[in-house]
Amino acid sequence: MRFTHENQGTCSTHVDFEIDDEGIIRDVQFYGGCHGNLQGIATLVRGMKASEVADKLQNIRCGYKNTSCPDQLARALREALAAM
């Protein structure tokens, strides 16, 4: 299934991603933010279980912000898994 998450509190505006029926991340695309870093995160998580990625990325902060792009992805993945 394909999902879109509107990010809050980050430089990236949103993230689009696809999770297959087995809970594996098949595609991730961030919009805005630090392109190289976010492209790296997207590449690293592709093929991984969404639940494992969410566990690893949750609560990461960017500077003095209460969240980060990886944390927003973790939140988005949890929401998507709950909806599947």
C-alpha positions as CSV (number, residue, x, y, z in Angstrom):
1,M,0.0,0.0,0.0
2,R,1.1,3.5,-0.7
3,F,1.0,6.2,2.0
4,T,1.7,9.9,2.3
5,H,2.5,11.6,5.6
6,E,2.5,15.4,6.1
7,N,5.6,16.0,8.3
8,Q,5.4,18.4,11.2
9,G,8.3,20.3,12.7
10,T,10.8,19.4,10.1
11,C,12.3,21.0,7.0
12,S,10.9,18.2,4.8
13,T,7.2,18.8,4.1
14,H,6.1,15.2,3.6
15,V,7.1,11.7,2.9
16,D,5.6,9.2,0.5
17,F,6.3,5.5,1.0
18,E,5.1,2.0,0.1
19,I,4.7,-1.0,2.4
20,D,3.9,-4.4,1.0
21,D,1.6,-7.0,2.5
22,E,4.4,-8.5,4.6
23,G,5.3,-5.1,6.2
24,I,8.4,-4.5,4.1
25,I,9.2,-1.0,2.9
26,R,9.4,-1.0,-0.9
27,D,9.8,2.8,-1.6
28,V,10.4,6.0,0.4
29,Q,10.6,9.6,-1.0
30,F,11.0,12.7,1.2
31,Y,10.1,16.1,-0.2
32,G,12.1,19.1,1.0
33,G,14.7,18.9,3.7
34,C,18.4,17.8,3.4
35,H,18.2,15.9,0.1
36,G,21.4,13.9,0.4
37,N,20.7,12.7,4.0
38,L,17.1,11.9,3.3
39,Q,18.0,10.1,0.1
40,G,20.5,8.0,2.2
41,I,17.8,7.2,4.8
42,A,15.4,6.2,2.1
43,T,18.0,3.9,0.5
44,L,18.9,2.3,3.8
45,V,15.4,1.5,4.9
46,R,14.2,0.0,1.6
47,G,13.7,-3.7,2.0
48,M,13.5,-3.5,5.8
49,K,10.5,-4.4,8.0
50,A,8.6,-1.2,8.6
51,S,8.2,-2.0,12.3
52,E,11.9,-2.4,12.8
53,V,12.6,0.9,11.0
54,A,10.1,2.6,13.2
55,D,11.7,1.2,16.3
56,K,15.2,2.4,15.3
57,L,14.2,5.9,14.1
58,Q,11.7,6.9,16.7
59,N,12.5,9.9,19.0
60,I,15.6,11.0,17.0
61,R,15.8,14.8,17.3
62,C,17.2,17.4,14.9
63,G,19.1,20.1,16.8
64,Y,16.7,21.7,19.4
65,K,13.6,20.4,17.6
66,N,11.4,17.8,19.3
67,T,11.4,15.7,16.1
68,S,13.4,15.0,12.9
69,C,12.8,13.6,9.5
70,P,13.7,10.1,10.6
71,D,11.3,10.5,13.6
72,Q,8.6,11.7,11.3
73,L,9.1,8.6,9.1
74,A,8.9,6.4,12.2
75,R,5.6,8.0,13.1
76,A,4.3,7.7,9.6
77,L,5.2,4.0,9.5
78,R,3.4,3.3,12.7
79,E,0.3,5.0,11.4
80,A,0.4,3.1,8.2
81,L,0.9,-0.3,9.9
82,A,-2.0,0.4,12.2
83,A,-4.2,1.2,9.1
84,M,-3.2,-2.0,7.2
